[in-house]
Amino acid sequence: MKKQIIVINSPLFETENHTNTEDYLPPLGLGVIISAIESKCEVVFIDALADNLGINEIVARVQAINPAYACINVFTTNYSLVNRIVEQTKSATHWIIGGISTKSLYKEIFNWKTENPIDVVFGDGESIVNAIIDSKVLEKPVDTSPKRRYYIVEPTSKYFARNISEESVNRSVFKYEPQNNTYGKKEVSIYTSRGCPYNCAYCVAARTRNSELGAIRRKTVTSIILELEGLKGRYPELDAIRILDDLFLLNYDSFRDAISIFSKFRFSWRAMCHIKSIASVENAELEGIAKAGCKELFIGIESGSPAILKAIHKTEDIRVITNSVSRVLAMGISVKGYFICGLPDETLEDLDKTVELATNLTNIRKRGAGRFRNSTFQFRPYLGTELYDNIVMTKKIPYYSILSSMKTSEKLNDEVRNKSFNFDSGNYSSVGDDVLRLYIKRMNDLNEQHS
């Protein structure tokens, strides 16, 4: 008889939330884990975001099934929610908790008030989850306490995924596939790499913060083509692809690979891209990806202030930002720029520069050019990041105190936009809360004025 395991895509909200936007993304990592364990386990997948579930409903489902194991992801923004799910579930379930934030969270997770065993995994989860379920983990945990174990899956580990081109994702568990994107296309998401070469001060995935996980791993061109052919066969109505990782368009070679891959299909596609990556290629490469179906690039711009950009380790030359975005738009490729307002010690002058940059980019209109839209959030310090550590040190506050204050920002959601991904864990800028919300609203209104 197969062991029963529940795999949970954890909630971001305490109760049901009815906002469904393009910001919902399928949990591909959990899909990889399900593919790795489904031959030996009876898997029940609970997607709290897709199914619009609150804490009580998730707890009720787990208790009704009473699985031997439950695997759940955790983030800084929903740490307290996952904590409550585990503590409130009254069943003899062995919990496996993963995610990029576990490196900084695991000591707190060890203190959760439950007698149930908890294994925390930092790094690749698919192979080690199999070993945990079989009670045959052949490597010692990095840290332990009664009924608690913490594992790091490093490149030397037998559970490390050395060739991600061979991985498969069980897509049958994803509720909204394909999903209608903002351009009215039927779209599915894929990933093409693991790891990040950048060192952004606000990001949990920053290179220097995750050195244990080894070098960047990329899928081969052949494997990506095969994956797209499989998706085309699976979803006859599919006409768009979204690539979720930062490295698909990294340098000259990756731009040429993208052209080679998508020239074989009639998909439109969207991908993350760094300003430095755009600045490193010629117009021929930008024109090439446009002809190969590139519809939009997602770019983390973050601020219009050189001082703020330097502090967070981003491209600080505004001319490079403006020129790079302009070149992309001129090719007919749209850009979604991400901005953060309320970064540590950010002044009114800094915020004015951000609005000015976003306005200038929004106003770039040429015949056949793409459109520019922004997605602007209030800064929240994520546990384990450089900025989080700096705030704790300079303000001399307990290390986990910010984590415990993370909550959904009702004022931003209600007053600025119906946007459930706005979280609030304090204002660390030099301006007041009302002023900060006003600037986020000004940024948001740029999209409405030019829609």
Phi, psi and omega in degrees: 000132182289143173290150181257133178225137173260133174248125188240123166276108193294154181281157173258351186230150183291320179239178181303143178228129190259014177275121179237107183233179179293351180284350171286126178234140180294142180282083186298324179299321177291327176297324177294317179297316180299318178299325183284335187247350190291341179288335182247352184232153168270108188260130171245122182258129176242115177256099185297330180281310181295323182268001175058056185251141172264180184301311185300320180292321179295314179301316180298320180293317180296316181295324180293325181276326180051060185284159174291325182224150173222129181247127184219144176267157182220145178230166176303318185291336182239020181307312183295328180290315178295321176304313182292323178299313182293315183290328184274345181282116182259072175214159184277068186250135175271118185267138173239120187240126183228176181133158183296337182276354186294334178303320180270340185265342195298326180294325175289320178299324178302334183268003181298144186273078174208146177276353182288146177296144176226125170251129179251131184238124174251114183116195183305131185256337194297316182283319183288330175298319175303316181292322179296316180298325179277357184058039182225046176287119188267005179236146182285144175293155178287328180211152180215159165207172183309122180062021179227138175220143178236122181246140169246123180266090182271169179302335178278351183284145176291347181264004181283135179277098185281335180230093184287349177294338182270356182286150174237151179243124175284101184272350182294341183275348183278126189287321186249074175224131347289161184251142176289121178270182186294345179260009178078018180260149175280116192231144168234159182254147175224167170235151183235359182202167170229139181103170182214135180273354187264169187226045183298134188291341183261359192254133178294332183271010182306143186306310185289345180271353185225036184298335180297335186275358172085192185285166178295139176242134182236147173284152177285158177302317181299317182292325178292318178299316179297321179296317179293323176297321177295320178294321178299320178288325182287321184237091182301333181275358185294130175223010180210149180232137173243126181258122193271339185270165185279348195256359181299319176246088186251320185206188183305311183299320182289328174296317179294323176297318180299318178297316180298318183293305190277348173293343179276354184230171175251023179285144157274154183211156181228147184208155170289150177203145180265146177306318180298327179292318178295317181295339185274351182244163179271172179298334180298322179289321178294318177296324180296316180289330177296315179293333180273009171106003181295120183263324186203145172245139175261121187233126176277097180271315171078314184203161173255005181261119178303324181295317179292317180299320178296320182294331182257009176067043175246168178302117188260353179275107183299329179295323178295319179297309183297316181295318181295313180295320180299319180296320179294313181298323181296337178275001182086009178265127179282162180228131168253112182262132179263134180231152176236125175251141179096022177295158185308127177066015178295133183258173176299321179297319177299315180295321177299321180293325178292315178297320180298314180296313180298322178296314180298319180292323179295327185276357178287106182230114175235159180301125180078002184283158176285173179256155176248131174227154181243152172235112190243132182235158169280137179300135169226130181284120179271133178305134179094357179264164178300316182293322178301311181298320179297318181295314180301318183289313184289326181269354177053055180242157179305142190302318185267007185293323179293320179304317184287345182261001181293128180208164175293135182275096184296321182295318178294318181294319184277321187269331185259308180194159177279080189228102190283353181268010173277115177246156186227127173221036178110159179251117184249010178274184179265004180247162181285166182301315182296320179294318180298315178297325179298318181290324176296322177294319178299319177296314180297321181294337177300325179292320180290325182289336185238021181284000000 
